[in-house]
Amino acid sequence: MNTRQSEVAADKLAVLVVIHHYLPGFRTGGPVRTTANMVEKLGDEIDFKILTADRDKGTQQSYATIVPGCWQNVGKAQVRYLCPSELTALQMSRIISKCSFDLYYLNSVFAITTIQVLLLYKLRLIPHKPIILAPRGHLDRGALSLKPSKKRFFLQIAKLIGLFRNVTWHASDRMELADIVHEFGARYQPRVQVIPNLSSPDLQYEISRTIPKRGGHLRLVYLSRISRKKNLDYLLKTLIHIQGQVLFDIYGPIDDPVYWQECQMLFDFLSPGVTVSYNGVAPFDQVHKILSKYHLFVLPTLGENFGHVVLEALCAGCLVLISDRTPWRDLAQHGIGWAIPLEQPDQFRQVVQQLIELGEDTFTELSKRAWLYGQQVGADQSTLEKTRQLLSLTAQHLNEK
């Protein structure tokens, strides 16, 4: 440990966060952003130590800014970047056993780092401290429908050996609570805390939309990972019979090259007025600027446990069209977007067509409404207090043996 860690006040809560990818990485999206937001908002009062891989998802090179083999300051946290040879149970055990902390905070059910920590914990090869586990959407039906045999086999083994028995679950909404209870049984419900993910601390923007909205024209954007779970092909299929001029830009890392090829094959079937472009990966600090250039953000996802980009779209004055498999299911109630069941593709298409035909005056009113709602959500402090309590109260109690 470095000098800063050794000087942490004895009464300051220390949380060991285990997450397979972290800053400066951005290709895994939500989990990185949620963790970084927690550190930024609570890092002055909580000592966060983070164990993570030394490279971003899908890349072979380690981050240029890291110092290998030691803890280093990253924002308000201490981060230990692990090279591939250190991402083993034995090395993880050695590193964790040398840490001083009060609480584990694990991310993602199927991440190899989470599984290793839980196994080491069960075998008593690492300190027995309370554990919080955030599933990060891994237990929703959309996620479990991808590579289902492999995931089901793991979950069966995990249940058999009681791998998750001592965990306090952090569910981001009632849907994720239902997913946990459905998968592990009602007896787990008392161990689930439902607290929304923390939003970015810098979402308080002035409205910055500069793109006018003309009837018959629409600027449409998809900004997310390109994977089957995000369901980009569904969106492309809704554009096949669209009437009007649509500029459709796609941003995001290509997680699944085969799936991306399938999506590209659909380009040839789009309506003549639709122009589609792939614009690469959008770094976190550029997302707001990018979204402010569009009228409608669309994400027909198979499931999200939060969806940071939805809030960022609203804060950019961008209307939102998503599936009903996220916590953002009240968009229509607030007049700022639509959350539509995936079983209703015609309704997705109708909304896009409706937005194409909309003129500047009506759209400006809707855009301002979306921006205001985004600002209100971003300024809400209740989630921060609930997160603070989750960490502090969990650390006060040892888990059941």
N, C-alpha and C positions, 0 to 999 in steps of 0.2 A: 504494500500500500504506500501511497505517497504521503507527503507531509499534510496535505489538506485532510485526508481521511483520518489520520492519526489524531488530528485536532478537533474532530467532530465532537460536539458536546455530548456528555454521557447520556443526557436525557433526550437527545434528538433521535427520533425514529429513523432507523436505517432499513431501507427496502432493497432487496436484491431482485432486480428485474431480469428475467431470462426471456429473450426474444431473438428469434433466429436472424432477423435483419433489423438494422437500426440506422440512424443518421450516420453519414451523409447519404445513405441509400434511400431510394424512393420508389423502387419498382414494385414493392409489395403493397403500397398504398396505405389503406386504413390503419392496420396495426402499428406501423411506424409513426403515423401522424398522431394517433391516439396516445401512444406512449410519450412522444415528444411533447404533446400538449400537457400531459400530466406532470412531466418533469418541469416544464416552463412555469406552470401555475403553482406548483407545490414545492419546487426545488429549494426555495429559501427556508422552508421549515422542515423539510424531510430530506434525509441523506439518501439519494438514489445511486445505487451501483448497478450497472447494466452489463450483462454478459451477452455477447452477440458475435456473429460471424464477421470476418474481416473484409467481406466483399458483398456487393448487392446481389440480389437474386438473378440468376442466369448469366452472371459475369465470371470470368476466370481470373481477373486481376484484383488484388486487394486495393482498398482505398488509398489514395496517394497521401492523405493527410494523417494516417494513423501512425502510432508508435507501437510496434509489435512487442508483445511479451510483457506489457505493463499497463497499469491503469492510467488514464489520461482524462483531462477535463474536456467535456463536450457539452456546451451550454451549462446548465446547472447540475449536471450529473457527472459521475465518474464512470467511464466506460472501459471495459477490457475486451478488445477485439481478438477473437480466436481464429487462428489459421486452421486449415483443414485438419492438420494432424492433432490439433487441440480439441476438435469437436468430437471427442470420444468420451465414453463414460469414465474411463480411468483419469484422463486429464481434467475433465469437468469436476470430478470428485476432488482432485488435488487443489484445484483453483478455488472451488467453493469452500472447502474446509479451511482455507487460509483467510476467508473473508469474515469480517465482523458485521453482523446484520441481525435484524429482528424478525424479518418476514420475507417469504418468497412471493414474488408476483410473476406468474407464468402466463405466456401468451400462446394461444392456439392449441387445440386438442391434439392435432396430428403432427405438430412440429417435432422434429427429432430431438431438439434441445429440451422441449417440455417432457417428452417421453423419458429421456435419459435422467432428468432430474427426479421425476416421479419414481423411477426404478431405483435410483441411488438412495432416495429417501426411504423407500420400502425396505431396502436391504441395510439400512442404517449406516450407509457409507458417507453420508453428509449430515450436517447438523439438523436436528429435529426442531424446526421452527414452523409456525403456522404457514399455510399455503393458500394463496388466492390464485384461481385460474380463470382467465378470461377466454372463453371459447372462440371469440372473434368470428362468429358465424359459421364455424366448422360443423355444427350439428344441425343446421337448417336443412330442409329437404332438398334444396337446390345443390348445396355442397355435397350432401351424402349421395346424390344421384350421379356424381362424377366419380369414377373408379370405385363403384359401390362394393365390389367383392373384397377388395383390399381393405377398405375402411371397416366393413362389417366384421371381417376376420379380426382386425386389431381390437375393435370394441368388445367383441366376445371374449377375447383373451384378457383384456383389461378388466372387464367385469368379473371374470373368473378369479383373478388374482387380487381383486380389490384395489386396483391401481389408483382409482380416484376417490377412495373411501375417506381420506382425510382432508379433502379439498373444500375450501369455501369458494363457491362459484360467483363470478361477477358477470351477470347477464346485463346486456345493454338495454333490453326492453322486455315486455311481457311475452313477446313471441319467442325470444331466446330462452326465457324461463320455461315456457312450454316445451321447447325442444329438449332442454336438459331433463325435465321430468319425464317426457315421453321416452327418452333414451335410457334413463337410469332408474326410473320409478319415483313414485310420490314421496318415498322416504327421504329423497334428496332435496325436496323443496325447501325445508327449513334452512338448508345450507346455501341457498341461492339468494344473493342480494341483487336487486334490480336497480341499476343506476346507469343513466345514459352515458355514452362516451363524452369526454371533455372536448369541446371545440377549440379551435385555434385561438390564442389570445389576441391575435391581430386582425379580427374580422370586422372591426369598426371602421368601415370605409365610407367616404362620401360616394353618393351614387355617381357612377362614372361611365354609363352607357353612352357611346357616341355614335353608334350605328343606327341610322334612321330605319323605320319600318314602313315599307311601301306595300300596298295591297298587291298580291300576286307574287311576292318575293319573301323568302325566309332564309335566315342564316341559322343553321342547325349544327349542334356540336355533340359529340360523344367523347368523353374524357374519362377513361378508366383502363384497367388492364384488358388486353385482348385475349380472352379465355372463354371457354364454353359457359362458365358460370355467369359471365357478364352479358352473354346473349346478344352480341352485336348482330348476328345473322337475322335474328327476329326483327330487329329494327330495319335492316336492309330490305327484308321481304315486305315490310309495310310501305316502303317507298316505291314499289314496283308500279303501282297504279296511281301515284300522286300526280295531280295537275298543278302546274305553276313552276316557278323558278326557285330551286332550292340549292343553296350552297351548303354541302354537308362535309364538315371537317372532322376527322378522327384523330384523337391523341391517345397515346398510351403504349406501354411496353408490350411487346408481342410475347406473351407467355407460352402460347401454343401455336407454333408455325403451321402445323397441319390445319388447325381450325382457321387461322388467318387466310390460308389459301382457299378454303371453302368460302369464306366471306368475300374474298376478291373475285371469285367466280360469279358472285351475285351482282357485281358491278355492271356487267353487260346487260342485265335484265332490268335495270332501273329506268324509270321514266326519262324521256329525252331532256326534260328540264332540270334533272338532278345532276349536279356536278359534285363528285366525291373525291376527297383527297386525304391521304394519310400524312400527318405532320410530325410523326415521331413522338418522343416522350416529353411530357410537360413537367419540369421541375416544380417542386412545391411552391417556390417563391414567385412563379410565373402564372400560377393557376388563375388567380383573380384577374390579372390583366388579360389573359386569353379569354376567359368566360365573358368578360364585359363586351366582347366583340360579337356576341351572338344573341339571337332572340330566344332560342329554345334549347335547353339541355335535355337529352334523352338517355335513359339508362334502363332497358328492359331486363334487369338483372333477375337471376333465379333466386337471389337471396342476399341481403345485406344486414349485418347486425347494427349498423349505424348509417354510413354513407356520408363521409365528410364533404365529398364533392357536391352533394345536393345542397348543403348549407352554403357552400362557397358560391354556387350558381345563384342562389337567392340573393346573397350579399352583393353579387355583381349585377343585380337587376334583371337576371335571366329567368324566364319561366321554366318550369320543370315538368317533364313527362317521364314517369317511371312505372315500374311494376308495383303491385301491392305487397311485395315481399320485402319491405323495408319498414323501419319505424316511421317513415314520412308518409303516413296514410291519410292525413287530414289536409292535404294540399288544396283540394277542391273546396273544402269548407272555408278556407281562408281566401279563396279566389286567386291563388298564386300558381296553380299547376294541377296535375292530374296523377293519381296513382291507380292504375288500371290492371285488373287481373290479366295474366298472360293468356288466359283462355278466350280473351276477347280481342283478337288482333284487328278486327274491323274498327273497334273503338279507338285503338292506337292510331290507325290511319285517319279516322275522322278528325281526331284532335290536331294532327299535323296539318290536314287540309284546312281546318278552321283557322289555324295560326297563319297559314300562307295567305289567306284572304284578308286578314286583319289589317287595318290601317294604322297610321302613326298615333293618332289621338287616343284610340282605345288601348293600343299596346303600351303607350307611355304610362297610362293610368295603372295597368296591370303590372308593369315593370316596377313602378314606384311602390306598389303594394308588396311585391315580392321582396324588394330591398328592405322595406320597413320591417317585415316579418323576420327576415334574416338577421337584422340588427338586434331585434328583440331577443331572439333565441341566443345569439352570440353573447349578449350581455347578461344572460340569466346566470346568477351566482349559486343557485340551489344545487346544481349538479356538482360544483366544486366542493361545497360543504359535505355533500353525501359521500363523495370520493374520499375526502379527508377522514371522515368518520369510519368508512370501510377499512381503510388502512390502519388507523390507530386502534380501533376496537378489535380487529382481527388479531393484531399483534399482541394484544393483552391476554389472549387465551391460547393455551397449548391445544393442539389438535388431539382428537381421540386416538388412542393407540390402536 
